[in-house]
């Protein structure tokens, strides 16, 4: 009688002949087409960490496409990322009916951040009433900071470095916002600009910008 290892290796060999690889991930099984890169996840017996990440990324890709279709005005990459995060969290149906999208599509970019902040309540378990949740508040603040980043600000290289350094590390949205603010401040100073509060101010300006 063939043991489990022999059977597993035979399955891998048979799949390889058909152009697929297989990865057992906890209770889930991940099949990948070697030619197209298409991935299929069998979660009948549970969801492993790799499968969970694949499902999350697929969901995020779907949400980002929906955001592209719903937004009718130009966005820079930081605004788009912030809106994708926001829509992913509150749900695409809520986003499509939100004051955030309405203001944006009417060209009122300046109203987006404040309207994002309204989405900060949620339940903390079954049979509980919605209340203001600190984790939601922190997420909205991070998304607002990201949305308010001008497209011309050169922060991508340091952002990529930060992402590579913190792979596998779980940071709160409060921590991510603090890191983002630091990256933006360094980029502003490099460009000869300083900030008062959350607003960038050119060196020849005093208290505010137009």
Secondary structure, DSSP 8 states (H G I E B T S, - for coil): ---HHHHHHHHHHHHHHTTEEEEEETTEEEEEETTT--EEEE-TT---HHHHHHHHHHHHHHHHHHHHHH--S---HHHHHHHHHHHHHH-HHHHHTSHHHHHHHTT-GGGHHHHHTT--EE-SSTT---EE-HHHHHHHHHHHHHHTS-TTS--HHHHHHHHHHTTT----HHHHHHHHHHHHHHHHHHTTEEEETTEEEETT--S---
